[in-house]
Amino acid sequence: MAELSYPFSADNANGGRAIVSQTQWQAMASTWGGDRIDYTLANTSYASTDLPFSARIVNGRSVEIKPGKAWVGGFYYQLTATKSVVIESNPGTQPRKDLVVIQTDMAKSATALAVVKGTAGASPVAPQPRRTPGGLWEMVLYEVDVAAQDASVSLDSRLSFNLPAHIATPWNTKGTASLLPHGSMVYDLDVNGNDAQYEAFNGRDGYVISRDLGKPRYYRPEIVNVPKHPAVWQEGHWRWIAPNTVHFSAFYQNLEWYDAKLVQGAWTCGITLPVPASGAIGQIFAGHIDNTDGHSNGNDMPNFVSILAKVNRGANSQTAWLYMQSKLTPGEGMDGVPFFPRRGGLTVTGTYEAAQL
């Protein structure tokens, strides 16, 4: 039969089969999801002893494992009572790393706890779990440090659990996420077109956008400490690229035929950011001012000025302050930008830590 499909209520001449072999079941079931403990981590904190398959060392070499349920190699496993497995002695002079695993053994048609012995060495490495369809398939519960000369045995958890299911929303994503379990990933599909398409995470630290999906967001960057003029061009692109992390590019152009002076008492000007930046530490962006027209008509700013834009350490801020190399005494370092040149354009771009968290 060239075509097989299963499981159906009865065998038929079209290749449908009612009964499947364990190998066929494994091939089918392994596509439903990866190996994991059947327990969803939905709280913000846990005691290790409260988790399924929690373990401890007893009598020196035995690992006592509490009940739990798991999905391993396409088969469901239940440990209904506490069980112990024994770590083999290590009388040699070099340490060893073993694994405690849940092992699906197709030759035995069963899944059970097992210990996989590693190789002793000066810097031992734990063996890789076996994942052979139709053979042995293992999910690791613990990595075991077996000291030389039978000195001690210790456990390091390698438990892996379910996550809450990912969900999508047409709108009102933040409010929806607040009613979901901790650890939920939520996708805003922006069906009404009034925001942006993004992925968000509802975790221990609260709701946070983890990344934007699709086109960039737009904003209008403003120049701070310079009087507003009717003839300006403002354009900014930005996006969330990771939790609490923004990438942006901003452009501002003075279309007037005169330089824009600083307001009285100001030492430099700044440019606004799309969302407030964290003031926990200082943050720096790169930029430049094009001053070709203004320089040729008499102002004393160079044609092309390299700019550093700085978010000061301290309070969270939505302004990055602009600095340029001193044109009079370069050895003194950087000065504030004294004016915004006529017909001049400013470009600033960078990545920064936002003030969400």
C-alpha positions as CSV (number, residue, x, y, z in Angstrom):
1,M,0.0,0.0,0.0
2,A,1.6,3.3,-1.1
3,E,-0.6,5.4,1.1
4,L,-1.3,5.0,4.8
5,S,-3.3,7.1,7.1
6,Y,-4.4,6.6,10.7
7,P,-6.2,6.3,13.1
8,F,-9.7,5.8,11.7
9,S,-12.7,3.8,13.0
10,A,-11.9,0.8,10.7
11,D,-9.4,-0.4,8.1
12,N,-10.4,0.5,4.5
13,A,-9.3,0.0,0.9
14,N,-8.1,3.7,0.8
15,G,-5.2,3.0,3.1
16,G,-7.0,4.1,6.3
17,R,-6.1,2.0,9.4
18,A,-7.8,1.7,12.7
19,I,-4.9,0.3,14.7
20,V,-1.4,1.8,14.7
21,S,1.9,0.3,15.9
22,Q,3.8,2.0,18.7
23,T,6.3,3.3,16.2
24,Q,3.6,4.8,14.1
25,W,2.1,6.3,17.3
26,Q,5.4,7.8,18.3
27,A,5.9,9.3,14.8
28,M,2.4,10.8,15.0
29,A,2.4,11.9,18.6
30,S,5.9,13.5,18.6
31,T,4.5,16.2,16.3
32,W,2.0,17.4,18.9
33,G,4.7,19.0,21.1
34,G,8.1,18.5,22.7
35,D,9.0,16.5,25.8
36,R,7.9,18.2,29.0
37,I,6.5,17.7,32.4
38,D,2.7,17.9,32.4
39,Y,2.5,20.9,34.8
40,T,2.1,24.5,33.8
41,L,4.3,27.1,35.5
42,A,1.7,29.8,36.0
43,N,2.8,31.3,39.4
44,T,5.5,33.9,40.0
45,S,7.4,31.7,42.5
46,Y,7.7,28.1,43.6
47,A,9.3,26.0,46.3
48,S,11.3,23.3,44.7
49,T,9.6,20.6,46.8
50,D,6.2,21.7,45.4
51,L,7.1,20.8,41.8
52,P,6.4,17.4,40.2
53,F,9.4,15.1,40.1
54,S,11.1,17.1,42.9
55,A,14.0,15.0,44.2
56,R,16.5,14.6,47.1
57,I,19.5,12.5,47.9
58,V,18.9,9.8,50.5
59,N,21.3,7.3,52.0
60,G,24.2,8.8,50.2
61,R,23.6,7.4,46.7
62,S,19.9,7.1,46.1
63,V,17.8,9.8,44.4
64,E,14.3,9.9,45.8
65,I,11.8,11.3,43.2
66,K,8.3,12.5,43.9
67,P,5.3,11.7,41.7
68,G,4.6,13.6,38.5
69,K,3.3,13.3,34.9
70,A,5.2,13.8,31.7
71,W,5.2,13.5,27.9
72,V,8.3,11.8,26.6
73,G,9.0,10.7,23.1
74,G,5.3,10.8,22.1
75,F,4.2,8.7,25.2
76,Y,2.5,9.7,28.4
77,Y,4.2,8.7,31.7
78,Q,2.8,8.8,35.2
79,L,4.8,8.3,38.4
80,T,2.1,7.7,41.0
81,A,4.2,7.2,44.1
82,T,7.7,8.2,45.3
83,K,10.4,6.1,43.7
84,S,14.2,5.9,44.2
85,V,17.0,5.3,41.6
86,V,20.5,4.5,42.6
87,I,23.6,6.3,41.4
88,E,26.5,3.9,40.7
89,S,29.6,4.3,42.9
90,N,32.6,6.2,41.8
91,P,35.7,4.9,43.6
92,G,38.1,6.4,41.0
93,T,40.2,9.5,41.3
94,Q,38.1,11.6,38.8
95,P,34.6,13.0,39.1
96,R,31.7,12.0,36.9
97,K,28.4,13.5,35.7
98,D,25.3,11.2,35.3
99,L,21.7,11.9,34.3
100,V,18.4,11.0,35.9
101,V,16.0,10.7,33.0
102,I,12.5,9.5,32.1
103,Q,13.2,7.0,29.4
104,T,10.9,5.6,26.7
105,D,12.2,2.2,25.6
106,M,10.4,1.0,22.5
107,A,12.0,-2.5,22.9
108,K,10.2,-2.8,26.3
109,S,7.1,-0.9,25.2
110,A,7.3,1.2,28.3
111,T,8.5,4.5,29.9
112,A,10.3,4.5,33.2
113,L,12.8,6.4,35.4
114,A,16.5,5.5,34.6
115,V,20.0,6.6,35.3
116,V,22.4,7.3,32.4
117,K,26.0,6.9,33.6
118,G,28.6,9.4,32.4
119,T,32.3,9.2,31.8
120,A,34.7,10.2,34.6
121,G,37.2,12.9,33.8
122,A,39.1,15.9,35.0
123,S,36.4,18.1,33.7
124,P,33.5,15.7,33.2
125,V,30.6,16.4,30.8
126,A,27.2,14.9,31.2
127,P,26.1,12.5,28.5
128,Q,23.6,13.8,25.9
129,P,20.1,12.3,26.2
130,R,19.2,9.8,23.6
131,R,16.3,10.7,21.2
132,T,16.1,7.8,18.7
133,P,12.7,7.2,17.1
134,G,11.9,3.5,17.5
135,G,14.6,3.1,20.1
136,L,15.5,4.9,23.4
137,W,14.1,8.4,23.9
138,E,15.1,10.3,27.1
139,M,14.0,13.5,28.9
140,V,16.4,14.7,31.5
141,L,15.2,15.4,35.0
142,Y,18.5,15.9,36.9
143,E,22.2,16.2,36.2
144,V,24.1,14.4,38.9
145,D,27.6,15.4,40.1
146,V,29.3,12.2,41.3
147,A,32.5,13.1,43.2
148,A,35.6,11.0,43.0
149,Q,36.4,8.4,45.5
150,D,32.7,8.2,46.5
151,A,32.9,11.5,48.3
152,S,29.5,12.9,47.5
153,V,26.6,13.0,45.1
154,S,24.6,16.2,44.3
155,L,21.7,17.1,42.0
156,D,21.2,20.0,39.6
157,S,17.6,20.4,38.3
158,R,17.0,20.1,34.6
159,L,13.2,20.0,34.9
160,S,11.2,21.4,31.9
161,F,7.5,22.3,32.1
162,N,4.5,23.4,30.1
163,L,4.0,27.1,29.4
164,P,0.6,28.7,29.3
165,A,-0.8,28.5,25.8
166,H,0.0,31.4,23.4
167,I,-3.0,33.4,22.5
168,A,-3.9,36.1,20.0
169,T,-6.1,39.2,20.5
170,P,-7.7,41.6,18.0
171,W,-7.3,44.5,20.4
172,N,-7.3,45.3,24.1
173,T,-4.3,43.1,24.5
174,K,-2.9,44.5,27.8
175,G,-6.3,44.1,29.5
176,T,-6.7,40.6,28.2
177,A,-3.2,39.6,29.3
178,S,-3.9,40.8,32.9
179,L,-6.4,38.0,33.2
180,L,-4.1,35.2,31.8
181,P,-1.7,33.1,33.8
182,H,1.8,34.4,34.4
183,G,4.1,33.3,31.7
184,S,1.6,33.8,28.9
185,M,2.7,35.1,25.5
186,V,0.1,37.3,23.8
187,Y,-0.1,38.6,20.3
188,D,-1.8,41.8,19.3
189,L,-3.0,41.4,15.7
190,D,-4.3,45.0,15.7
191,V,-7.4,44.1,13.7
192,N,-8.8,47.7,14.2
193,G,-5.6,49.2,12.9
194,N,-5.1,51.8,15.6
195,D,-1.8,50.6,17.1
196,A,0.8,48.1,15.9
197,Q,1.1,44.4,15.7
198,Y,3.2,43.1,18.5
199,E,4.1,40.2,20.8
200,A,3.8,40.7,24.6
201,F,4.8,38.8,27.7
202,N,2.8,38.7,30.9
203,G,5.3,37.5,33.5
204,R,6.7,38.0,37.0
205,D,7.7,41.7,36.3
206,G,4.3,42.5,34.8
207,Y,3.1,43.1,31.2
208,V,5.8,44.1,28.7
209,I,5.9,44.3,24.9
210,S,8.7,41.9,23.8
211,R,8.9,42.9,20.2
212,D,7.0,44.6,17.4
213,L,5.9,42.6,14.4
214,G,5.5,44.3,11.0
215,K,6.0,48.0,10.0
216,P,7.8,50.5,12.3
217,R,5.9,52.8,14.5
218,Y,6.0,56.5,13.8
219,Y,6.4,59.5,16.1
220,R,7.2,63.3,15.8
221,P,10.5,64.1,17.4
222,E,10.6,67.6,18.9
223,I,13.7,69.9,19.5
224,V,13.8,70.9,23.2
225,N,15.1,74.4,24.3
226,V,14.7,75.8,20.8
227,P,11.6,77.9,20.0
228,K,9.1,76.2,17.7
229,H,8.8,77.4,14.1
230,P,6.1,76.9,11.6
231,A,8.5,75.5,8.9
232,V,10.0,72.3,10.2
233,W,10.1,68.7,9.1
234,Q,9.8,66.0,11.9
235,E,9.9,62.3,11.3
236,G,10.7,59.4,13.6
237,H,10.6,55.6,13.3
238,W,10.8,53.2,16.2
239,R,10.0,49.7,17.4
240,W,10.2,47.5,20.5
241,I,13.0,45.0,19.7
242,A,13.1,43.2,23.0
243,P,11.4,43.6,26.4
244,N,11.9,47.1,27.6
245,T,14.2,47.8,24.7
246,V,13.6,50.3,21.9
247,H,15.4,51.0,18.6
248,F,14.7,54.4,17.0
249,S,15.8,56.8,14.3
250,A,14.7,60.5,14.4
251,F,15.1,63.3,11.9
252,Y,14.4,67.0,12.5
253,Q,14.9,69.8,9.9
254,N,14.7,73.5,10.3
255,L,13.2,74.8,7.0
256,E,13.5,78.5,8.0
257,W,16.1,80.8,6.5
258,Y,17.5,81.7,10.0
259,D,19.2,79.9,12.8
260,A,17.0,78.8,15.7
261,K,18.7,80.1,18.9
262,L,18.4,78.5,22.3
263,V,15.9,79.8,24.7
264,Q,17.3,82.1,27.3
265,G,19.3,80.4,30.0
266,A,19.7,77.1,28.1
267,W,23.1,75.6,27.5
268,T,22.2,73.0,24.8
269,C,19.2,71.6,23.0
270,G,17.7,68.1,23.0
271,I,15.5,65.8,21.0
272,T,12.5,63.9,22.3
273,L,12.4,60.1,22.3
274,P,9.4,57.9,21.3
275,V,9.0,56.6,24.9
276,P,10.7,57.5,28.1
277,A,14.2,56.1,28.7
278,S,15.4,54.6,31.9
279,G,17.5,56.9,34.0
280,A,19.1,54.1,36.0
281,I,22.3,54.6,34.0
282,G,23.4,57.1,31.4
283,Q,22.6,56.2,27.8
284,I,24.3,57.5,24.6
285,F,23.2,57.7,21.0
286,A,25.0,58.8,17.8
287,G,23.9,61.5,15.4
288,H,24.9,64.3,13.1
289,I,23.8,67.7,11.9
290,D,24.0,68.7,8.3
291,N,24.7,72.4,8.1
292,T,25.8,72.9,4.5
293,D,23.5,75.8,3.7
294,G,23.9,77.6,7.0
295,H,27.7,77.4,7.0
296,S,27.9,78.8,3.5
297,N,25.8,81.8,4.6
298,G,27.7,82.8,7.6
299,N,27.1,80.8,10.7
300,D,30.2,79.4,12.4
301,M,29.0,75.8,12.8
302,P,30.9,73.2,10.5
303,N,29.2,71.7,7.5
304,F,28.9,68.3,9.1
305,V,28.8,68.0,12.9
306,S,29.1,64.7,14.7
307,I,26.6,64.6,17.6
308,L,26.3,62.6,20.8
309,A,22.8,62.5,22.3
310,K,22.8,61.7,26.0
311,V,20.1,60.5,28.4
312,N,21.2,61.7,31.8
313,R,21.6,59.4,34.7
314,G,18.9,60.0,37.3
315,A,15.2,60.4,36.6
316,N,13.6,58.7,33.7
317,S,13.5,61.1,30.7
318,Q,12.0,61.4,27.2
319,T,14.7,63.8,26.2
320,A,18.2,63.1,24.8
321,W,20.5,66.1,25.2
322,L,22.8,67.0,22.3
323,Y,26.6,67.6,22.4
324,M,29.2,68.5,19.8
325,Q,32.9,68.7,19.7
326,S,34.2,72.2,20.8
327,K,34.9,74.1,17.6
328,L,37.2,76.6,19.4
329,T,39.4,74.4,21.7
330,P,39.0,70.7,20.8
331,G,41.1,69.7,23.8
332,E,38.3,70.8,26.1
333,G,36.1,68.0,24.7
334,M,32.4,68.5,23.9
335,D,30.1,71.5,24.2
336,G,26.4,71.9,24.1
337,V,24.8,72.6,20.7
338,P,24.5,76.4,20.7
339,F,21.7,76.7,18.0
340,F,19.9,74.8,15.4
341,P,21.1,75.9,12.0
342,R,18.9,77.3,9.2
343,R,18.0,74.7,6.6
344,G,19.9,72.3,8.8
345,G,18.9,68.7,9.4
346,L,19.5,66.5,12.5
347,T,19.6,62.7,12.5
348,V,19.9,60.7,15.7
349,T,19.6,56.9,16.0
350,G,20.2,54.3,18.7
351,T,18.9,51.6,21.0
352,Y,18.0,52.2,24.6
353,E,16.6,50.8,27.7
354,A,13.1,52.1,28.2
355,A,11.4,53.0,31.5
356,Q,8.7,50.4,31.4
357,L,10.3,48.1,34.1
